[in-house]
Amino acid sequence: MKTITINVSEPVYAEFRAASRTLGQPTSQLIREAMELYRNERLRPRQDLSNFTPRSVGRVIEPLTTNDDLLDEMMDGQP
């Protein structure tokens, strides 16, 4: 773990200290969790599949029929 020094406003720090007393966790732990949340939501956001553009993987080799069971193919060799 890397030690860093940050400057925060008094009101922000006071809220973190109050929350740390209420939750029984160190203030530093709450700040680490807040940084991790920021990292996950803002620095590395997950893509929403509704905005996903499909990529072509080539031509269709054999069209699917109503009797095809893709799950068996995908799970081949797995419990």
SEFIZA-3560 file (N, C-alpha, C; in Angstrom, 3 decimals):
REM SEFIZA-3560
<numar><xx>0.851</xx><yy>-1.174</yy><zz>0.000</zz><atom>N</atom></numar>
<numar><xx>0.000</xx><yy>0.000</yy><zz>0.000</zz><atom>CA</atom></numar>
<numar><xx>0.899</xx><yy>1.239</yy><zz>0.000</zz><atom>C</atom></numar>
<numar><xx>0.506</xx><yy>2.209</yy><zz>-0.791</zz><atom>N</atom></numar>
<numar><xx>1.276</xx><yy>3.449</yy><zz>-0.950</zz><atom>CA</atom></numar>
<numar><xx>0.722</xx><yy>4.506</yy><zz>0.000</zz><atom>C</atom></numar>
<numar><xx>1.589</xx><yy>5.159</yy><zz>0.747</zz><atom>N</atom></numar>
<numar><xx>1.198</xx><yy>6.256</yy><zz>1.627</zz><atom>CA</atom></numar>
<numar><xx>1.218</xx><yy>7.545</yy><zz>0.828</zz><atom>C</atom></numar>
<numar><xx>0.134</xx><yy>8.326</yy><zz>0.930</zz><atom>N</atom></numar>
<numar><xx>0.055</xx><yy>9.606</yy><zz>0.227</zz><atom>CA</atom></numar>
<numar><xx>-0.412</xx><yy>10.687</yy><zz>1.192</zz><atom>C</atom></numar>
<numar><xx>-0.208</xx><yy>11.919</yy><zz>0.790</zz><atom>N</atom></numar>
<numar><xx>-0.699</xx><yy>13.062</yy><zz>1.554</zz><atom>CA</atom></numar>
<numar><xx>-1.654</xx><yy>13.829</yy><zz>0.662</zz><atom>C</atom></numar>
<numar><xx>-2.848</xx><yy>14.116</yy><zz>1.172</zz><atom>N</atom></numar>
<numar><xx>-3.814</xx><yy>14.892</yy><zz>0.404</zz><atom>CA</atom></numar>
<numar><xx>-4.332</xx><yy>16.038</yy><zz>1.264</zz><atom>C</atom></numar>
<numar><xx>-4.747</xx><yy>17.103</yy><zz>0.609</zz><atom>N</atom></numar>
<numar><xx>-5.355</xx><yy>18.227</yy><zz>1.309</zz><atom>CA</atom></numar>
<numar><xx>-6.845</xx><yy>18.231</yy><zz>0.998</zz><atom>C</atom></numar>
<numar><xx>-7.666</xx><yy>18.231</yy><zz>2.055</zz><atom>N</atom></numar>
<numar><xx>-9.117</xx><yy>18.268</yy><zz>1.886</zz><atom>CA</atom></numar>
<numar><xx>-9.667</xx><yy>19.407</yy><zz>2.736</zz><atom>C</atom></numar>
<numar><xx>-10.852</xx><yy>19.857</yy><zz>2.383</zz><atom>N</atom></numar>
<numar><xx>-11.460</xx><yy>20.942</yy><zz>3.153</zz><atom>CA</atom></numar>
<numar><xx>-11.857</xx><yy>20.422</yy><zz>4.543</zz><atom>C</atom></numar>
<numar><xx>-11.931</xx><yy>21.333</yy><zz>5.483</zz><atom>N</atom></numar>
<numar><xx>-12.319</xx><yy>20.964</yy><zz>6.849</zz><atom>CA</atom></numar>
<numar><xx>-13.696</xx><yy>20.298</yy><zz>6.894</zz><atom>C</atom></numar>
<numar><xx>-14.712</xx><yy>20.832</yy><zz>6.183</zz><atom>N</atom></numar>
<numar><xx>-16.035</xx><yy>20.185</yy><zz>6.237</zz><atom>CA</atom></numar>
<numar><xx>-16.025</xx><yy>18.752</yy><zz>5.703</zz><atom>C</atom></numar>
<numar><xx>-15.281</xx><yy>18.506</yy><zz>4.633</zz><atom>N</atom></numar>
<numar><xx>-15.215</xx><yy>17.144</yy><zz>4.075</zz><atom>CA</atom></numar>
<numar><xx>-14.554</xx><yy>16.203</yy><zz>5.082</zz><atom>C</atom></numar>
<numar><xx>-13.442</xx><yy>16.646</yy><zz>5.652</zz><atom>N</atom></numar>
<numar><xx>-12.744</xx><yy>15.803</yy><zz>6.625</zz><atom>CA</atom></numar>
<numar><xx>-13.619</xx><yy>15.565</yy><zz>7.856</zz><atom>C</atom></numar>
<numar><xx>-14.344</xx><yy>16.590</yy><zz>8.300</zz><atom>N</atom></numar>
<numar><xx>-15.223</xx><yy>16.440</yy><zz>9.465</zz><atom>CA</atom></numar>
<numar><xx>-16.306</xx><yy>15.394</yy><zz>9.198</zz><atom>C</atom></numar>
<numar><xx>-16.846</xx><yy>15.376</yy><zz>7.970</zz><atom>N</atom></numar>
<numar><xx>-17.863</xx><yy>14.374</yy><zz>7.643</zz><atom>CA</atom></numar>
<numar><xx>-17.283</xx><yy>12.965</yy><zz>7.645</zz><atom>C</atom></numar>
<numar><xx>-16.077</xx><yy>12.816</yy><zz>7.119</zz><atom>N</atom></numar>
<numar><xx>-15.437</xx><yy>11.505</yy><zz>7.136</zz><atom>CA</atom></numar>
<numar><xx>-15.133</xx><yy>11.055</yy><zz>8.562</zz><atom>C</atom></numar>
<numar><xx>-14.687</xx><yy>11.981</yy><zz>9.406</zz><atom>N</atom></numar>
<numar><xx>-14.404</xx><yy>11.622</yy><zz>10.804</zz><atom>CA</atom></numar>
<numar><xx>-15.676</xx><yy>11.216</yy><zz>11.529</zz><atom>C</atom></numar>
<numar><xx>-16.770</xx><yy>11.947</yy><zz>11.305</zz><atom>N</atom></numar>
<numar><xx>-18.049</xx><yy>11.607</yy><zz>11.936</zz><atom>CA</atom></numar>
<numar><xx>-18.523</xx><yy>10.234</yy><zz>11.463</zz><atom>C</atom></numar>
<numar><xx>-18.393</xx><yy>9.982</yy><zz>10.176</zz><atom>N</atom></numar>
<numar><xx>-18.799</xx><yy>8.678</yy><zz>9.639</zz><atom>CA</atom></numar>
<numar><xx>-17.927</xx><yy>7.561</yy><zz>10.199</zz><atom>C</atom></numar>
<numar><xx>-16.652</xx><yy>7.841</yy><zz>10.391</zz><atom>N</atom></numar>
<numar><xx>-15.762</xx><yy>6.807</yy><zz>10.921</zz><atom>CA</atom></numar>
<numar><xx>-16.144</xx><yy>6.429</yy><zz>12.347</zz><atom>C</atom></numar>
<numar><xx>-16.551</xx><yy>7.415</yy><zz>13.126</zz><atom>N</atom></numar>
<numar><xx>-16.990</xx><yy>7.115</yy><zz>14.500</zz><atom>CA</atom></numar>
<numar><xx>-18.292</xx><yy>6.310</yy><zz>14.473</zz><atom>C</atom></numar>
<numar><xx>-19.220</xx><yy>6.705</yy><zz>13.600</zz><atom>N</atom></numar>
<numar><xx>-20.502</xx><yy>6.004</yy><zz>13.510</zz><atom>CA</atom></numar>
<numar><xx>-20.328</xx><yy>4.565</yy><zz>13.040</zz><atom>C</atom></numar>
<numar><xx>-19.462</xx><yy>4.370</yy><zz>12.060</zz><atom>N</atom></numar>
<numar><xx>-19.277</xx><yy>3.041</yy><zz>11.469</zz><atom>CA</atom></numar>
<numar><xx>-18.240</xx><yy>2.194</yy><zz>12.194</zz><atom>C</atom></numar>
<numar><xx>-17.469</xx><yy>2.831</yy><zz>13.059</zz><atom>N</atom></numar>
<numar><xx>-16.440</xx><yy>2.086</yy><zz>13.782</zz><atom>CA</atom></numar>
<numar><xx>-15.270</xx><yy>1.686</yy><zz>12.901</zz><atom>C</atom></numar>
<numar><xx>-15.006</xx><yy>2.485</yy><zz>11.877</zz><atom>N</atom></numar>
<numar><xx>-13.885</xx><yy>2.223</yy><zz>10.973</zz><atom>CA</atom></numar>
<numar><xx>-12.968</xx><yy>3.438</yy><zz>10.976</zz><atom>C</atom></numar>
<numar><xx>-11.695</xx><yy>3.222</yy><zz>10.714</zz><atom>N</atom></numar>
<numar><xx>-10.783</xx><yy>4.366</yy><zz>10.646</zz><atom>CA</atom></numar>
<numar><xx>-11.147</xx><yy>5.301</yy><zz>9.486</zz><atom>C</atom></numar>
<numar><xx>-10.915</xx><yy>6.579</yy><zz>9.684</zz><atom>N</atom></numar>
<numar><xx>-11.170</xx><yy>7.571</yy><zz>8.640</zz><atom>CA</atom></numar>
<numar><xx>-10.405</xx><yy>7.219</yy><zz>7.377</zz><atom>C</atom></numar>
<numar><xx>-9.175</xx><yy>6.777</yy><zz>7.542</zz><atom>N</atom></numar>
<numar><xx>-8.349</xx><yy>6.426</yy><zz>6.375</zz><atom>CA</atom></numar>
<numar><xx>-8.986</xx><yy>5.302</yy><zz>5.557</zz><atom>C</atom></numar>
<numar><xx>-9.636</xx><yy>4.356</yy><zz>6.234</zz><atom>N</atom></numar>
<numar><xx>-10.300</xx><yy>3.257</yy><zz>5.532</zz><atom>CA</atom></numar>
<numar><xx>-11.469</xx><yy>3.783</yy><zz>4.697</zz><atom>C</atom></numar>
<numar><xx>-12.243</xx><yy>4.703</yy><zz>5.262</zz><atom>N</atom></numar>
<numar><xx>-13.367</xx><yy>5.282</yy><zz>4.528</zz><atom>CA</atom></numar>
<numar><xx>-12.881</xx><yy>6.067</yy><zz>3.317</zz><atom>C</atom></numar>
<numar><xx>-11.781</xx><yy>6.775</yy><zz>3.463</zz><atom>N</atom></numar>
<numar><xx>-11.233</xx><yy>7.531</yy><zz>2.341</zz><atom>CA</atom></numar>
<numar><xx>-10.714</xx><yy>6.583</yy><zz>1.265</zz><atom>C</atom></numar>
<numar><xx>-10.068</xx><yy>5.477</yy><zz>1.661</zz><atom>N</atom></numar>
<numar><xx>-9.620</xx><yy>4.481</yy><zz>0.679</zz><atom>CA</atom></numar>
<numar><xx>-10.812</xx><yy>3.901</yy><zz>-0.079</zz><atom>C</atom></numar>
<numar><xx>-11.894</xx><yy>3.595</yy><zz>0.647</zz><atom>N</atom></numar>
<numar><xx>-13.095</xx><yy>3.057</yy><zz>0.002</zz><atom>CA</atom></numar>
<numar><xx>-13.699</xx><yy>4.077</yy><zz>-0.957</zz><atom>C</atom></numar>
<numar><xx>-13.691</xx><yy>5.352</yy><zz>-0.563</zz><atom>N</atom></numar>
<numar><xx>-14.225</xx><yy>6.405</yy><zz>-1.434</zz><atom>CA</atom></numar>
<numar><xx>-13.372</xx><yy>6.527</yy><zz>-2.695</zz><atom>C</atom></numar>
<numar><xx>-12.061</xx><yy>6.414</yy><zz>-2.547</zz><atom>N</atom></numar>
<numar><xx>-11.181</xx><yy>6.489</yy><zz>-3.709</zz><atom>CA</atom></numar>
<numar><xx>-11.399</xx><yy>5.296</yy><zz>-4.637</zz><atom>C</atom></numar>
<numar><xx>-11.594</xx><yy>4.121</yy><zz>-4.075</zz><atom>N</atom></numar>
<numar><xx>-11.831</xx><yy>2.926</yy><zz>-4.882</zz><atom>CA</atom></numar>
<numar><xx>-13.164</xx><yy>3.039</yy><zz>-5.626</zz><atom>C</atom></numar>
<numar><xx>-14.178</xx><yy>3.565</yy><zz>-4.952</zz><atom>N</atom></numar>
<numar><xx>-15.474</xx><yy>3.780</yy><zz>-5.595</zz><atom>CA</atom></numar>
<numar><xx>-15.337</xx><yy>4.763</yy><zz>-6.753</zz><atom>C</atom></numar>
<numar><xx>-14.617</xx><yy>5.850</yy><zz>-6.557</zz><atom>N</atom></numar>
<numar><xx>-14.376</xx><yy>6.830</yy><zz>-7.605</zz><atom>CA</atom></numar>
<numar><xx>-13.645</xx><yy>6.180</yy><zz>-8.776</zz><atom>C</atom></numar>
<numar><xx>-12.649</xx><yy>5.386</yy><zz>-8.453</zz><atom>N</atom></numar>
<numar><xx>-11.871</xx><yy>4.703</yy><zz>-9.496</zz><atom>CA</atom></numar>
<numar><xx>-12.758</xx><yy>3.793</yy><zz>-10.333</zz><atom>C</atom></numar>
<numar><xx>-13.616</xx><yy>3.015</yy><zz>-9.677</zz><atom>N</atom></numar>
<numar><xx>-14.468</xx><yy>2.076</yy><zz>-10.399</zz><atom>CA</atom></numar>
<numar><xx>-15.557</xx><yy>2.768</yy><zz>-11.214</zz><atom>C</atom></numar>
<numar><xx>-16.093</xx><yy>3.853</yy><zz>-10.692</zz><atom>N</atom></numar>
<numar><xx>-17.209</xx><yy>4.510</yy><zz>-11.368</zz><atom>CA</atom></numar>
<numar><xx>-16.775</xx><yy>5.570</yy><zz>-12.371</zz><atom>C</atom></numar>
<numar><xx>-15.659</xx><yy>6.219</yy><zz>-12.149</zz><atom>N</atom></numar>
<numar><xx>-15.280</xx><yy>7.342</yy><zz>-12.999</zz><atom>CA</atom></numar>
<numar><xx>-14.043</xx><yy>7.088</yy><zz>-13.849</zz><atom>C</atom></numar>
<numar><xx>-13.063</xx><yy>6.395</yy><zz>-13.295</zz><atom>N</atom></numar>
<numar><xx>-11.828</xx><yy>6.184</yy><zz>-14.043</zz><atom>CA</atom></numar>
<numar><xx>-11.892</xx><yy>4.952</yy><zz>-14.936</zz><atom>C</atom></numar>
<numar><xx>-12.627</xx><yy>3.940</yy><zz>-14.487</zz><atom>N</atom></numar>
<numar><xx>-12.772</xx><yy>2.715</yy><zz>-15.270</zz><atom>CA</atom></numar>
<numar><xx>-14.247</xx><yy>2.310</yy><zz>-15.329</zz><atom>C</atom></numar>
<numar><xx>-15.082</xx><yy>3.160</yy><zz>-15.914</zz><atom>N</atom></numar>
<numar><xx>-16.513</xx><yy>2.816</yy><zz>-15.935</zz><atom>CA</atom></numar>
<numar><xx>-16.766</xx><yy>1.582</yy><zz>-16.797</zz><atom>C</atom></numar>
<numar><xx>-17.733</xx><yy>0.800</yy><zz>-16.384</zz><atom>N</atom></numar>
<numar><xx>-18.120</xx><yy>-0.378</yy><zz>-17.159</zz><atom>CA</atom></numar>
<numar><xx>-19.028</xx><yy>0.067</yy><zz>-18.287</zz><atom>C</atom></numar>
<numar><xx>-18.887</xx><yy>-0.569</yy><zz>-19.400</zz><atom>N</atom></numar>
<numar><xx>-19.705</xx><yy>-0.223</yy><zz>-20.552</zz><atom>CA</atom></numar>
<numar><xx>-21.095</xx><yy>-0.847</yy><zz>-20.417</zz><atom>C</atom></numar>
<numar><xx>-22.095</xx><yy>-0.073</yy><zz>-20.742</zz><atom>N</atom></numar>
<numar><xx>-23.470</xx><yy>-0.541</yy><zz>-20.756</zz><atom>CA</atom></numar>
<numar><xx>-23.683</xx><yy>-1.319</yy><zz>-22.055</zz><atom>C</atom></numar>
<numar><xx>-24.197</xx><yy>-2.532</yy><zz>-21.960</zz><atom>N</atom></numar>
<numar><xx>-24.364</xx><yy>-3.350</yy><zz>-23.157</zz><atom>CA</atom></numar>
<numar><xx>-25.375</xx><yy>-2.769</yy><zz>-24.136</zz><atom>C</atom></numar>
<numar><xx>-26.281</xx><yy>-1.904</yy><zz>-23.668</zz><atom>N</atom></numar>
<numar><xx>-27.247</xx><yy>-1.315</yy><zz>-24.595</zz><atom>CA</atom></numar>
<numar><xx>-26.563</xx><yy>-0.367</yy><zz>-25.582</zz><atom>C</atom></numar>
<numar><xx>-25.368</xx><yy>0.116</yy><zz>-25.237</zz><atom>N</atom></numar>
<numar><xx>-24.607</xx><yy>0.989</yy><zz>-26.141</zz><atom>CA</atom></numar>
<numar><xx>-23.512</xx><yy>0.235</yy><zz>-26.883</zz><atom>C</atom></numar>
<numar><xx>-23.471</xx><yy>-1.063</yy><zz>-26.724</zz><atom>N</atom></numar>
<numar><xx>-22.421</xx><yy>-1.890</yy><zz>-27.315</zz><atom>CA</atom></numar>
<numar><xx>-22.679</xx><yy>-2.072</yy><zz>-28.812</zz><atom>C</atom></numar>
<numar><xx>-21.657</xx><yy>-1.861</yy><zz>-29.608</zz><atom>N</atom></numar>
<numar><xx>-21.751</xx><yy>-2.087</yy><zz>-31.038</zz><atom>CA</atom></numar>
<numar><xx>-21.161</xx><yy>-3.448</yy><zz>-31.350</zz><atom>C</atom></numar>
<numar><xx>-21.967</xx><yy>-4.370</yy><zz>-31.890</zz><atom>N</atom></numar>
<numar><xx>-21.442</xx><yy>-5.712</yy><zz>-32.197</zz><atom>CA</atom></numar>
<numar><xx>-20.353</xx><yy>-5.653</yy><zz>-33.251</zz><atom>C</atom></numar>
<numar><xx>-19.423</xx><yy>-6.558</yy><zz>-33.166</zz><atom>N</atom></numar>
<numar><xx>-18.342</xx><yy>-6.658</yy><zz>-34.141</zz><atom>CA</atom></numar>
<numar><xx>-18.588</xx><yy>-7.877</yy><zz>-35.021</zz><atom>C</atom></numar>
<numar><xx>-18.196</xx><yy>-7.780</yy><zz>-36.253</zz><atom>N</atom></numar>
<numar><xx>-18.328</xx><yy>-8.903</yy><zz>-37.167</zz><atom>CA</atom></numar>
<numar><xx>-17.213</xx><yy>-9.902</yy><zz>-36.878</zz><atom>C</atom></numar>
<numar><xx>-17.555</xx><yy>-11.164</yy><zz>-36.863</zz><atom>N</atom></numar>
<numar><xx>-16.555</xx><yy>-12.212</yy><zz>-36.665</zz><atom>CA</atom></numar>
<numar><xx>-16.431</xx><yy>-13.068</yy><zz>-37.921</zz><atom>C</atom></numar>
<numar><xx>-16.993</xx><yy>-12.575</yy><zz>-39.007</zz><atom>N</atom></numar>
<numar><xx>-16.901</xx><yy>-13.306</yy><zz>-40.270</zz><atom>CA</atom></numar>
<numar><xx>-18.266</xx><yy>-13.774</yy><zz>-40.744</zz><atom>C</atom></numar>
<numar><xx>-18.223</xx><yy>-14.633</yy><zz>-41.720</zz><atom>N</atom></numar>
<numar><xx>-19.477</xx><yy>-15.109</yy><zz>-42.309</zz><atom>CA</atom></numar>
<numar><xx>-20.083</xx><yy>-16.236</yy><zz>-41.468</zz><atom>C</atom></numar>
<numar><xx>-21.357</xx><yy>-16.459</yy><zz>-41.671</zz><atom>N</atom></numar>
<numar><xx>-22.050</xx><yy>-17.558</yy><zz>-40.994</zz><atom>CA</atom></numar>
<numar><xx>-21.640</xx><yy>-18.851</yy><zz>-41.676</zz><atom>C</atom></numar>
<numar><xx>-21.126</xx><yy>-19.787</yy><zz>-40.918</zz><atom>N</atom></numar>
<numar><xx>-20.697</xx><yy>-21.067</yy><zz>-41.484</zz><atom>CA</atom></numar>
<numar><xx>-21.901</xx><yy>-21.974</yy><zz>-41.695</zz><atom>C</atom></numar>
<numar><xx>-22.742</xx><yy>-22.014</yy><zz>-40.665</zz><atom>N</atom></numar>
<numar><xx>-23.939</xx><yy>-22.851</yy><zz>-40.754</zz><atom>CA</atom></numar>
<numar><xx>-25.038</xx><yy>-22.181</yy><zz>-39.941</zz><atom>C</atom></numar>
<numar><xx>-26.185</xx><yy>-21.884</yy><zz>-40.568</zz><atom>N</atom></numar>
<numar><xx>-27.253</xx><yy>-21.208</yy><zz>-39.824</zz><atom>CA</atom></numar>
<numar><xx>-27.772</xx><yy>-22.072</yy><zz>-38.677</zz><atom>C</atom></numar>
<numar><xx>-28.216</xx><yy>-21.406</yy><zz>-37.617</zz><atom>N</atom></numar>
<numar><xx>-28.805</xx><yy>-22.118</yy><zz>-36.486</zz><atom>CA</atom></numar>
<numar><xx>-30.185</xx><yy>-22.619</yy><zz>-36.852</zz><atom>C</atom></numar>
<numar><xx>-30.541</xx><yy>-23.724</yy><zz>-36.250</zz><atom>N</atom></numar>
<numar><xx>-31.897</xx><yy>-24.244</yy><zz>-36.408</zz><atom>CA</atom></numar>
<numar><xx>-32.580</xx><yy>-24.208</yy><zz>-35.057</zz><atom>C</atom></numar>
<numar><xx>-33.853</xx><yy>-24.482</yy><zz>-35.030</zz><atom>N</atom></numar>
<numar><xx>-34.588</xx><yy>-24.474</yy><zz>-33.755</zz><atom>CA</atom></numar>
<numar><xx>-34.151</xx><yy>-25.616</yy><zz>-32.855</zz><atom>C</atom></numar>
<numar><xx>-33.465</xx><yy>-26.620</yy><zz>-33.403</zz><atom>N</atom></numar>
<numar><xx>-33.009</xx><yy>-27.762</yy><zz>-32.605</zz><atom>CA</atom></numar>
<numar><xx>-31.618</xx><yy>-27.559</yy><zz>-32.014</zz><atom>C</atom></numar>
<numar><xx>-30.931</xx><yy>-26.481</yy><zz>-32.391</zz><atom>N</atom></numar>
<numar><xx>-29.583</xx><yy>-26.231</yy><zz>-31.884</zz><atom>CA</atom></numar>
<numar><xx>-29.632</xx><yy>-25.814</yy><zz>-30.422</zz><atom>C</atom></numar>
<numar><xx>-28.711</xx><yy>-26.365</yy><zz>-29.638</zz><atom>N</atom></numar>
<numar><xx>-28.601</xx><yy>-26.012</yy><zz>-28.223</zz><atom>CA</atom></numar>
<numar><xx>-27.218</xx><yy>-25.422</yy><zz>-27.989</zz><atom>C</atom></numar>
<numar><xx>-27.150</xx><yy>-24.105</yy><zz>-27.994</zz><atom>N</atom></numar>
<numar><xx>-25.853</xx><yy>-23.435</yy><zz>-27.848</zz><atom>CA</atom></numar>
<numar><xx>-25.275</xx><yy>-23.594</yy><zz>-26.451</zz><atom>C</atom></numar>
<numar><xx>-26.123</xx><yy>-23.725</yy><zz>-25.444</zz><atom>N</atom></numar>
<numar><xx>-25.618</xx><yy>-23.849</yy><zz>-24.081</zz><atom>CA</atom></numar>
<numar><xx>-24.746</xx><yy>-25.084</yy><zz>-23.944</zz><atom>C</atom></numar>
<numar><xx>-25.164</xx><yy>-26.203</yy><zz>-24.524</zz><atom>N</atom></numar>
<numar><xx>-24.346</xx><yy>-27.414</yy><zz>-24.457</zz><atom>CA</atom></numar>
<numar><xx>-22.977</xx><yy>-27.181</yy><zz>-25.091</zz><atom>C</atom></numar>
<numar><xx>-22.938</xx><yy>-26.466</yy><zz>-26.220</zz><atom>N</atom></numar>
<numar><xx>-21.663</xx><yy>-26.165</yy><zz>-26.868</zz><atom>CA</atom></numar>
<numar><xx>-20.784</xx><yy>-25.280</yy><zz>-26.001</zz><atom>C</atom></numar>
<numar><xx>-21.385</xx><yy>-24.248</yy><zz>-25.406</zz><atom>N</atom></numar>
<numar><xx>-20.609</xx><yy>-23.312</yy><zz>-24.596</zz><atom>CA</atom></numar>
<numar><xx>-20.108</xx><yy>-23.963</yy><zz>-23.326</zz><atom>C</atom></numar>
<numar><xx>-20.845</xx><yy>-24.905</yy><zz>-22.789</zz><atom>N</atom></numar>
<numar><xx>-20.472</xx><yy>-25.547</yy><zz>-21.522</zz><atom>CA</atom></numar>
<numar><xx>-19.714</xx><yy>-26.840</yy><zz>-21.748</zz><atom>C</atom></numar>
<numar><xx>-19.358</xx><yy>-27.165</yy><zz>-22.986</zz><atom>N</atom></numar>
<numar><xx>-18.673</xx><yy>-28.402</yy><zz>-23.310</zz><atom>CA</atom></numar>
<numar><xx>-17.463</xx><yy>-28.607</yy><zz>-22.410</zz><atom>C</atom></numar>
<numar><xx>-17.465</xx><yy>-29.699</yy><zz>-21.678</zz><atom>N</atom></numar>
<numar><xx>-16.345</xx><yy>-30.013</yy><zz>-20.818</zz><atom>CA</atom></numar>
<numar><xx>-16.364</xx><yy>-29.341</yy><zz>-19.464</zz><atom>C</atom></numar>
<numar><xx>-17.404</xx><yy>-28.583</yy><zz>-19.160</zz><atom>N</atom></numar>
<numar><xx>-17.510</xx><yy>-27.917</yy><zz>-17.850</zz><atom>CA</atom></numar>
<numar><xx>-18.675</xx><yy>-28.519</yy><zz>-17.087</zz><atom>C</atom></numar>
<numar><xx>-18.562</xx><yy>-28.564</yy><zz>-15.757</zz><atom>N</atom></numar>
<numar><xx>-19.651</xx><yy>-29.136</yy><zz>-14.952</zz><atom>CA</atom></numar>
<numar><xx>-20.914</xx><yy>-28.316</yy><zz>-15.002</zz><atom>C</atom></numar>
//
